[in-house]
Amino acid sequence: MKNHLTAITIGLVLLSAFSFHLSGEPGPRSQAPEAVKKGRSDNEAPTKEQAPAASRFDPHDLSGVWILQRQKIFTLSSDTPPMTAWGQAKFNETKPGYGRRAIPPAFGNDPIGNCDPSGYPRIMFDPVRPMEIIQLPNRVVQHFQYHEVWRTIWTDGRAAPKDLVLPLWNGYSVGRWEGNTFVVESTDFDDRSWLDHFGDPHSDEMRLEERFRRVDYTTLQLTMTLTDPKTYMQPWASEVKTWKLNPKLELEQEICVPSEEQAFNKRQRDVAGGKTSP
């Protein structure tokens, strides 16, 4: 009994640290990678080397390495729409390591604890790891450091297919320009992913509209509108998300290896949560 109580105590103390590893979300700001710490601050002017490019930046050029700026909540917004009965049932099945329903990750079921993909838009809410955007003649590619994820947004005028055999973790995305705003429409999402680390669900009927706008040389802003009538009774509009350009930052290789993740579970998550082997 004494050993059991000790394990539970350790689990409560270390929960936040191991939840961070599970979800890929940051702990205190001071724990950010060194490369991120050395990035420019929000209000810092472009360097002398950057000044010429800054004075003639193209709002239709989204390319570069970007870091998400501080935000209060790591989801679309705090105004979660009311759920349908189906959505509520699926929400009740999730066992996150964060938020009001948080439990020790050892007893949770966050998909990324098994190296499953974060899915989209969840991967966009990581304020520590950078995102790179690459523009090609017929597509825009997003490269995420976390789990080495690549997302393609087609810009060649095609429509989303109507006969996909299997849903996609990041959905199928097509983009177009409306003035200086890059509008992305995505469909065919795999409903095994969560929208965020709080366990908010979605169905495979989810549709996501994103509106990217490069407002100056160093600033990229995004708003999202999620529509999923199977899960939510009304559309879910996001807060404005802001990224800052870091031209000197290179993405690191950060692949989730299942065997390493399982070893970490046994060595730390299970111990922290007081979970014993059967």
C-alpha positions, 0 to 999 in steps of 0.5 A: 500500500505504501509503495502504491501511494508513493507511486501515485504521489510521484505521478502527480508531481511529474504529470506535467513534465511527462504530459509535455513529452506526450503531447509535444506541447511546451513546458515553461517558456524557458524550456524552448530549444536554444535555436528558438531562444535565439530567434528575434523577438516579436518587436525586433526590426529586421536586421541589416541583411534582412532590410532590403527584402523586408522593404519589398516583401511579396504578400503572396510569398509565404515561404520561410521558417516560422515560429508560432507566437504565444497564445493562451490556449492550444486549440482553435479558440476557447469558445468551443461550440456545443457538441452533438450527441455523437460528438459528446460521446466521442469526446467522453472517450478521450482521456487527455493529459491536459486541461480540466479532464487531465489524467496521468498519461500512463492511463490516457489514450492520446494518439500521439502517445503511440506515435500516431500522427498529430493530425491537422490542425492540432500540429499547428498549435505547437509554439516551440517547434518551427514550421517551414512553408515551401512554395512550388508552382503547383502546390504549397508544402508545409514541413513540420519539425514535430514528427517530420510531417509534410502537408501538401496544399494543391494550387493548380486549380483542382477540386478536392476528390470525391472518391478517396478510398481512405481518409487522410491524417492531414486531410486533402487540401486545395488553395487559392488566392483571394487578394493577399489572402491565401485560402485553403479548403481541406476535407477527408480527415481521418477521425482518429486524430484529436483537434488539440491536446484537450481531446476535442474530437472531429468526424471524417465529415469535417471541413476546414477553411484556413485564411493565411495572410502575410501582413509584413515581412516577419509576420504571418497570421492565420484564422480557421473555421471548422465545420463538422455538423456530425460533431458540433452544432455550429462552425468553430471559428479560431482566434487569430494565430500569429507566426514570426519569421526566423530566416536563420533557423533550420528544422531539426529531424524529430521523428517519433520512433514507436520502439523508443516511445514504448520504452519511454512509456515503461521507463517514465510515464507508467512509473509517474502514473503509478501504473504497474505491469499486469 
